[in-house]
Amino acid sequence: MLGAEIVPVNRATRTTGGHTWPAARKLVEFVVALNERQSLSRVLELGSGTGWAGLSIALHTGCAVVM
């Protein structure tokens, strides 16, 4: 194995919590559109993974988001 390159493995990126899933984008689009029709005051995000969806919802709606 001389000359073999050692590549560190980040286990967090190999699990479901280490990714922002395409469904997260759809969820943000849905909640932002819903907020335009009826003003939302709070959002509870369970199983937030990277937290991208909750952070995006908080940014675009002004809702209090709990992750």
ChimeraX attribute file (.defattr): number of C-alpha atoms within 10 A of each C-alpha:
attribute: neighborCount
match mode: 1-to-1
recipient: residues
	/A:1	4
	/A:2	4
	/A:3	5
	/A:4	6
	/A:5	7
	/A:6	6
	/A:7	6
	/A:8	6
	/A:9	8
	/A:10	9
	/A:11	8
	/A:12	10
	/A:13	10
	/A:14	10
	/A:15	10
	/A:16	11
	/A:17	14
	/A:18	14
	/A:19	15
	/A:20	15
	/A:21	14
	/A:22	8
	/A:23	10
	/A:24	18
	/A:25	13
	/A:26	12
	/A:27	14
	/A:28	20
	/A:29	16
	/A:30	12
	/A:31	17
	/A:32	20
	/A:33	12
	/A:34	13
	/A:35	17
	/A:36	10
	/A:37	9
	/A:38	8
	/A:39	12
	/A:40	15
	/A:41	11
	/A:42	13
	/A:43	16
	/A:44	12
	/A:45	15
	/A:46	10
	/A:47	9
	/A:48	16
	/A:49	18
	/A:50	14
	/A:51	17
	/A:52	16
	/A:53	23
	/A:54	23
	/A:55	16
	/A:56	17
	/A:57	22
	/A:58	18
	/A:59	13
	/A:60	13
	/A:61	21
	/A:62	15
	/A:63	17
	/A:64	15
	/A:65	17
	/A:66	13
	/A:67	14
